[in-house]
Amino acid sequence: MQPAPEITPLHLFEGYGVELEYMIVDRETLNVRSLADKILEAVGDEWTREVECGPLAWSNELVLHVVELKTNGPASSLDALHEPFEQDIRRINDILMPHGACLLPTAMHPWIQPDDEATLWQHEDVEIYNALDRIFGCQGHGWKNLQSAHLNLPFYDDAEFVRLHAAIRLVLPLIPALAAASPYMDGVGNNTLDNRLMVYQGHCRRFPQAMGPVIPEAVNRIEQYHTDILQPIYDALKPFDPDGILAYEWINARGAIARFDRQAIEIRLTDVQECPLADIAIVQAVAGVIQWLTGQAAMLEKGNQLSSEQLKVILQRTIHHAQDALIEDGDYLRLMGINTPAATGREVWKHLLDHVGNFPTPQQRAIETILDRGALAFRMKQTVADSKDGLAGLYHQLKDCLAQGKMLLP
């Protein structure tokens, strides 16, 4: 793996990195198509892992039916950031048109049989993907059928890292209440609105040190993060990876991970939505609340006393019920300034966003839609009956939402 380029550290909220992953599917059947290398070759003239395309970069993922679009370096603002993503989605759809394919949003393909239909990346840095498959066994939905929206927030030094990490821990359990977008798996719906996170939590069973408690453990300095979180992962993998192919910080699979190579913390619990406007609206809500929390020293100190396991209980409820999840942890609610015995995920978000203020009009309308009408997974289940024909019609609608940059409104 090539060494990370030198970076200029940014202070808190001086920049934002956003990554959005999309499935490549047949335009008619919506079955997955392994064409990510063809997309990258079309703009990079070779099967490279990443190409720069102006304000964004495009890159591969573990499987060949997924392509990632991401900010080409930190963006100075989230305002209007959905626009370059919309432009590049149109460009990729044009590239895929001769193949009879297009991009499809949301966090899971609704009926893929991943071990039969998904192909691992076979080109540049293939030794990394081979090592992942050999050691972890990259099978099932938890490896081959999940698309997320990552948010990278920078820190300048040890003190900023500790504040940012503490604030992120408190927000992570609430993210599915806004962002759940995977209500279907294996061709059916179930009682979980965020199936991506359900399967994601179990995909490192062979090496549980990599996932830990999902919500990262509280730390008081960067050195402690290396000692308590990263080193146990490297130690567990070493007998199976003596050459250290996977001994990098990105092998940490928690819901938020430190990326010291880019001097940022990467938040991984957000499902990809139906269009970039919805993604960026959620990113702005998450980043806005985190920014407010980083200025609340007493809250952060008390928040670090909440265990990861305690926070994970809240996360499990939002994974299943999204905005309607009932949060009954009095310690957590009081910390957040809510003096009732219980509150729904929607109510907690509305309360926290009162501290943030309004966003630019398009994002403000999008987040209001999500808060008022429910997370995308909830709206998807309102739109269609759970049948193969119904699912096909729904995902054709979602395909059009992505192509046209509009939200799903049942």
Buried (B, 14 or more C-beta within 10 A) or exposed (E): EEEEEEBEBBEBBEBBBBBBBBBBBBBEEBEBBBBBBBBBBBBBEEBBBBBEBEBBBBBBBBBBBBBBBBBBBBBEEBBEBBBBBBBBBBBBBEBBEEBEBBBBBBBBBBBBBBEEBBBBBEBBBEEBBBBBBEBBEBEBBBBBBBBBBBBBBBBBEEEBBBBBBBBBBBBBBBBBBBBBBBBBBBEEBEEBBBBBBBBBBEBBEEBBBBBBBBBBBBBEEBEEBBEBBBEBBBEBBEEEBEEEBBBBBEBBBBBBBBBBEBBBBBBBBBBBBBBBBBBBBBBBBBBBBBBBBBEBEEBBEBBBEBEBEBBBBBBBBBBBBBBBBEBBBEEBBEBBEBEEEEBBBBBBBBBBBEBBEEBBEBBBBBBBBBBEBBBBBBBBBEBBEBEEEEBBBBBBBBBBBBBEBBBBEE
